[in-house]
């Protein structure tokens, strides 16, 4: 009789464990697996070992973004809870950040770029051009080029190459490389190590 009851018990708890495995346990382990690869969601993933972790933990912007996120969003959500006394202020802040088109338009006029086309269209129409860029309306250029983006041109390497190139471009701007050629050569060396299958040893800018 006890064995029969035990059998029914296992039957009742099985649905919970199935849901837990599929929606909680599997995503955790799959995310960990993905962290050791480069993958854009459209093409085959490429194993890169600890390269992603190395880039994150050596990127000063990551730490700034992390602490800013904790300070702003963490504090906001703590204060938005019922009974905090600051829930109205916190709610107004979130609404302004997420839904206030007028605020977005004002900030975009000072240099910010948003994914909302309606906001960028307004800025582009009223913008008189950037003096540093010779009067160019770079918002118009941004929107024109964004409209040309095609997922047919997406490859499994794009995201990692963008991050990798940005690392050396920013390093050059910060004065970490004496010449532009040094920055490019550092980029090519790491490119060859991480993605040897697409590396070319000639025909690229500043390539020795």
C-alpha positions, 0 to 999 in steps of 0.5 A: 500500500505504501508503495502504491501511495509513493507511486501516486506521489511521484505522479503528482510532483512530476509535472512540477519537476518537468516545468522546473527543468524546462523553464528554469534549469535548462535556461541556466545551463544553456546560458552558461553554454552560450557564454563560451560561444559567439552566437547572433541567433541567426547563424552557427555558434562559434566556440571562443572559450573564455574570450567573452569573460576576458573582454567583459572583466577587462572593460571599464565601461562594463563596471560603470554600466553595472554600478549605474544599473544597480544604483538607478534601477535597483533604487528605483524599484525599491522605492516604487514598492507600495508603502515606500513613500516614494512610489509616485516619484519612482513611477514618474521616473520610469514613465519618463524614461520609457514613454515620454516622447517629448523628453526623448526628443529633447535628449536626442537634440543633445546627441542621444540616439533612440530606436524609436523612429518617430523621435528620430524623424522629429529630430532629423527634420529640425536639425540644422547640421553638426559644425564639427562634421561640416554641417552634415545632418548625421541623424539623417545619415543614421536613419538612411543607413539604418533603413538599409540594414538587411538580415541577409548580411548578418553573419555569426561573426558580426557581434564579436568582430564589432566588440573586438574592433571597438576594443582597439578603436577605443584603445587608440582614442585613449592613447594606448597605441602610439600609431593607428597601425599599432591598433590595427595590428593588435586587432588583427593578431587577436582576430587571427587567434579567435577567428582564424577561419576568416582571417586574411593575411593581406589586403586589409588596412594597415596590415604589415 
